[in-house]
Amino acid sequence: SRRRAVWLIVAMAGGGGAPCDALGPDSKALPKDSVRTVGILTLQGAFEEHEACFQQLPEELRRRFRLVRVRRSEEFDSCDAVVIPGGESTTMKIIGYSDDFMGQLRAFVHGGTGKDGVKRPPRPVWGTCAGCILLSDDVVNQRSTDGTEKSGGGVSAGPEPKRCKYGEPVGGLAIETCRNFFGRQAASFEATVSASAPENCSSHEVFKDFPAVFIRAPAILRTGSGVRALCRVRHPALAGTAPGTDEEGFIVAAESRHVLVTCFHPELASDSRIHRYFIERFVLGTIGETAGPLPEGQ
């Protein structure tokens, strides 16, 4: 099948108690005639599948944003939001750090000066799988069975810094993520995730029973201040073997005011709820307009 083929291509290429809708990037929705530009990184990964999912959204919503492919660092300047697709995070960093691409992505996520010399505030970004790894403030390369991961500061302190290969992550989300948490390619799997937020949260119905595809997937071990866990997955074979798990499972999606991450591949599912959520909440600001305190971490 088409999806099974994409599975192989991608694999070979390598919550808190805050008010539910307190994390939107802006306090007011954009005017209905405003058209936003959403860039999809095309360094490597399943960018075509993301494009297809966005095109499946209702026509009245599609009129309010346009999609562009981001291949060069100067193309960030014209984007209002960016999607980092699943693929292989090390490959992305090797390609991206060969010029100023990763520097401009970092400026996009954290706020900074673009190639055009204009200084801009942080803008919305969504990372799936490899994108989640790139956007994590802290990344470890293997899970621990005794709860003593070695990490490089950020979310949690360890006895010794644990750095990523080929440069630091872009960062932007206060989480600690473990690469290949569920195993290598042969351990890839599909599972239905469970929503972490209460039923009155806008994200609950989005992530409730979402059919998730995990390919050499990471997992979120810990969340820091200002981050909400969105969903979890149960994996019986790993129960009780690492931090970040309890009877509800492992955290596999999270958000802050400007950043959304998923450890799985929504672009490979026949379900566009998360793509719609990213557009409505992060790009247009039509949901999640209520202000309020953010979680302290878990």
C-alpha positions as CSV (number, residue, x, y, z in Angstrom):
1,S,0.0,0.0,0.0
2,R,1.0,3.7,-0.4
3,R,1.2,4.2,3.4
4,R,3.3,1.0,3.9
5,A,5.7,2.2,1.2
6,V,6.1,5.6,2.9
7,W,6.7,3.7,6.2
8,L,9.8,2.1,4.6
9,I,11.0,5.3,2.9
10,V,10.9,7.3,6.1
11,A,12.4,4.5,8.2
12,M,15.3,3.9,5.7
13,A,15.9,7.7,5.5
14,G,16.3,7.4,8.5
15,G,-0.1,17.2,31.5
16,G,-0.1,19.8,33.7
17,G,-3.1,21.4,35.3
18,A,-3.2,24.7,33.3
19,P,-6.4,26.0,31.8
20,C,-7.0,23.9,28.7
21,D,-6.9,26.7,26.1
22,A,-4.1,28.8,27.7
23,L,-1.4,28.1,25.2
24,G,-2.4,29.7,21.9
25,P,0.3,31.8,20.3
26,D,-1.8,34.9,20.2
27,S,-4.5,36.3,22.4
28,K,-6.8,37.1,19.4
29,A,-7.7,35.3,16.3
30,L,-6.5,36.7,12.9
31,P,-9.0,38.5,10.7
32,K,-10.9,36.0,8.5
33,D,-9.5,37.5,5.3
34,S,-5.9,37.0,6.5
35,V,-3.9,34.4,4.6
36,R,-0.9,32.8,6.4
37,T,2.1,31.1,4.9
38,V,3.0,27.7,6.3
39,G,6.4,26.4,5.3
40,I,7.3,22.7,5.2
41,L,10.9,21.8,5.5
42,T,12.1,19.7,2.6
43,L,15.6,18.8,3.8
44,Q,14.5,15.2,4.1
45,G,11.5,13.2,5.3
46,A,7.8,12.9,4.6
47,F,7.1,16.4,3.5
48,E,4.8,15.4,0.6
49,E,2.6,13.5,3.0
50,H,2.2,16.6,5.2
51,E,1.2,18.6,2.2
52,A,-1.4,16.0,1.3
53,C,-2.9,16.1,4.9
54,F,-3.1,19.9,4.9
55,Q,-4.9,19.7,1.5
56,Q,-7.5,17.4,3.0
57,L,-8.7,20.1,5.4
58,P,-12.1,21.9,4.8
59,E,-12.1,24.4,1.9
60,E,-13.0,27.3,4.1
61,L,-9.9,26.6,6.3
62,R,-7.6,26.0,3.3
63,R,-8.4,29.5,2.0
64,R,-6.8,31.0,5.1
65,F,-3.3,29.6,4.6
66,R,-0.9,28.6,1.8
67,L,1.8,26.0,1.7
68,V,5.4,26.6,0.6
69,R,8.4,24.3,0.6
70,V,11.4,25.6,2.6
71,R,14.7,24.5,1.1
72,R,16.9,27.5,1.6
73,S,17.5,29.6,4.8
74,E,16.2,32.8,3.3
75,E,12.8,31.2,2.7
76,F,12.1,31.2,6.5
77,D,11.6,35.0,6.2
78,S,8.3,34.7,4.3
79,C,6.8,32.0,6.6
80,D,4.3,32.6,9.5
81,A,4.7,29.0,10.7
82,V,6.8,26.0,9.9
83,V,6.4,22.2,9.9
84,I,9.5,19.9,10.4
85,P,8.5,16.5,9.0
86,G,9.5,13.1,10.2
87,G,12.7,11.6,8.8
88,E,16.1,11.2,10.3
89,S,17.2,14.0,12.7
90,T,21.0,13.4,12.3
91,T,20.6,13.6,8.5
92,M,18.7,16.8,8.8
93,K,21.4,18.3,11.1
94,I,24.2,17.2,8.8
95,I,22.5,18.9,5.8
96,G,21.2,21.9,7.8
97,Y,24.5,22.8,9.5
98,S,26.3,22.8,6.2
99,D,25.2,26.4,5.8
100,D,23.1,28.9,7.8
101,F,19.9,26.8,7.5
102,M,19.8,25.6,11.1
103,G,20.8,29.0,12.4
104,Q,17.8,30.5,10.6
105,L,15.5,27.7,11.9
106,R,16.7,28.5,15.4
107,A,15.9,32.2,14.9
108,F,12.5,31.2,13.6
109,V,11.7,29.1,16.7
110,H,13.3,31.2,19.4
111,G,13.0,34.7,17.8
112,G,15.8,36.4,16.0
113,T,17.1,38.1,12.9
114,G,16.2,36.7,9.5
115,K,18.3,36.6,6.4
116,D,16.6,39.9,5.4
117,G,17.9,41.6,8.5
118,V,14.5,41.9,10.1
119,K,14.2,40.8,13.8
120,R,11.1,38.7,14.4
121,P,9.5,37.1,17.6
122,P,9.2,33.4,17.9
123,R,6.8,31.9,15.4
124,P,4.7,28.7,15.5
125,V,6.5,25.4,14.6
126,W,5.4,21.8,14.6
127,G,7.9,18.9,14.6
128,T,6.9,15.3,13.9
129,C,9.2,12.4,15.0
130,A,12.7,13.7,13.9
131,G,11.2,17.2,14.1
132,C,10.3,16.5,17.8
133,I,13.9,15.6,18.5
134,L,15.2,18.8,16.8
135,L,12.8,20.9,18.9
136,S,13.6,19.3,22.2
137,D,15.8,21.3,24.7
138,D,17.4,18.0,25.9
139,V,18.0,14.8,24.0
140,V,19.3,11.4,25.2
141,N,20.3,8.6,22.9
142,Q,19.1,5.6,24.9
143,R,16.6,4.9,27.6
144,S,17.8,3.9,31.1
145,T,16.4,1.0,33.1
146,D,17.4,2.6,36.4
147,G,16.1,6.1,35.9
148,T,19.6,7.7,35.6
149,E,19.7,9.1,32.1
150,K,22.7,11.2,31.3
151,S,21.4,14.4,29.9
152,G,22.9,17.8,28.9
153,G,21.0,20.1,31.2
154,G,17.9,22.0,30.1
155,V,14.9,20.1,31.4
156,S,16.7,17.8,33.8
157,A,20.2,17.4,35.2
158,G,22.3,14.3,34.8
159,P,25.6,13.2,36.2
160,E,27.3,13.9,32.8
161,P,26.4,15.9,29.7
162,K,24.9,13.8,26.9
163,R,25.2,15.6,23.6
164,C,23.6,14.9,20.2
165,K,25.7,13.9,17.2
166,Y,26.5,16.6,14.7
167,G,25.6,19.7,16.7
168,E,23.0,20.6,19.2
169,P,19.2,20.4,18.7
170,V,17.4,23.6,17.6
171,G,15.5,23.4,20.9
172,G,12.5,25.6,21.8
173,L,10.4,23.2,23.8
174,A,11.3,22.4,27.5
175,I,11.2,18.6,27.2
176,E,13.7,15.7,27.5
177,T,13.3,13.3,24.6
178,C,14.9,9.9,24.0
179,R,15.8,9.0,20.5
180,N,14.7,5.5,19.2
181,F,12.9,5.0,22.5
182,F,10.7,2.1,21.2
183,G,13.5,0.4,19.3
184,R,15.0,0.4,15.8
185,Q,13.2,0.0,12.5
186,A,12.1,-3.6,13.1
187,A,10.3,-2.4,16.3
188,S,8.1,0.2,14.4
189,F,4.4,-0.2,15.2
190,E,1.0,1.4,15.0
191,A,-1.1,2.1,18.1
192,T,-4.1,4.2,19.2
193,V,-3.0,7.0,21.6
194,S,-5.0,8.3,24.5
195,A,-5.5,12.0,25.1
196,S,-3.8,13.5,28.2
197,A,-5.9,16.7,28.5
198,P,-9.3,16.8,30.2
199,E,-12.4,16.4,28.1
200,N,-13.1,20.2,28.1
201,C,-9.8,21.0,26.4
202,S,-9.7,21.7,22.7
203,S,-6.9,19.1,22.3
204,H,-8.8,16.2,23.9
205,E,-10.9,15.3,20.9
206,V,-8.0,15.9,18.5
207,F,-5.7,13.3,20.2
208,K,-8.4,11.0,21.5
209,D,-8.0,7.6,19.9
210,F,-5.7,9.0,17.2
211,P,-4.3,6.1,15.0
212,A,-0.6,6.8,15.4
213,V,2.3,5.4,13.4
214,F,5.6,5.0,15.2
215,I,8.8,4.5,13.1
216,R,12.0,4.4,15.1
217,A,10.1,6.8,17.3
218,P,11.3,8.9,20.2
219,A,9.4,9.4,23.5
220,I,9.2,12.3,25.8
221,L,10.7,11.4,29.2
222,R,10.0,14.7,31.0
223,T,8.2,18.0,30.4
224,G,9.4,21.4,31.8
225,S,7.6,24.6,32.7
226,G,5.3,25.9,30.1
227,V,4.7,22.5,28.4
228,R,1.6,20.4,28.3
229,A,1.5,16.7,27.5
230,L,-1.1,16.0,24.9
231,C,-1.3,12.3,24.6
232,R,0.3,9.0,25.7
233,V,0.8,5.5,24.3
234,R,0.9,2.2,26.1
235,H,3.6,-0.2,25.2
236,P,3.3,-3.3,27.3
237,A,6.8,-4.6,26.4
238,L,8.4,-1.4,27.9
239,A,6.1,-1.0,31.0
240,G,8.1,0.0,34.0
241,T,11.5,0.0,32.2
242,A,12.1,3.8,32.0
243,P,11.2,7.2,33.4
244,G,8.2,8.9,31.8
245,T,5.9,5.9,32.0
246,D,3.1,5.0,34.4
247,E,-0.2,3.2,34.1
248,E,-1.2,5.8,31.5
249,G,1.7,5.1,29.2
250,F,4.5,7.2,27.6
251,I,4.2,10.8,26.6
252,V,4.3,11.1,22.8
253,A,3.0,14.6,22.0
254,A,3.3,18.0,23.8
255,E,2.8,21.7,23.2
256,S,3.8,25.1,24.5
257,R,2.7,28.5,23.4
258,H,4.5,28.4,20.0
259,V,5.7,24.8,19.6
260,L,3.8,21.5,18.9
261,V,5.6,18.1,18.8
262,T,4.5,14.6,18.0
263,C,6.7,11.6,18.4
264,F,4.7,9.7,15.8
265,H,3.8,10.4,12.2
266,P,0.3,12.0,11.8
267,E,1.1,12.6,8.1
268,L,1.0,8.8,7.6
269,A,-2.4,8.3,9.1
270,S,-5.7,8.7,7.3
271,D,-6.7,11.3,9.9
272,S,-6.1,15.1,9.5
273,R,-7.2,16.2,13.0
274,I,-3.8,17.1,14.2
275,H,-3.0,19.1,11.0
276,R,-6.3,21.0,11.5
277,Y,-5.4,21.6,15.2
278,F,-2.0,23.1,14.2
279,I,-3.6,25.5,11.7
280,E,-6.5,26.6,13.9
281,R,-4.6,26.8,17.2
282,F,-1.0,27.8,16.2
283,V,-1.3,29.4,12.8
284,L,-4.7,31.2,12.9
285,G,-5.3,31.4,16.6
286,T,-9.0,30.6,16.2
287,I,-9.0,28.2,19.2
288,G,-7.1,28.5,22.5
289,E,-7.5,32.3,23.0
290,T,-7.9,32.2,26.8
291,A,-4.9,33.4,28.8
292,G,-3.8,31.6,32.0
293,P,-0.8,30.0,33.8
294,L,1.2,27.3,32.1
295,P,2.2,23.9,33.6
296,E,5.2,23.7,35.9
297,G,6.5,20.5,34.3
298,Q,6.3,16.8,35.0
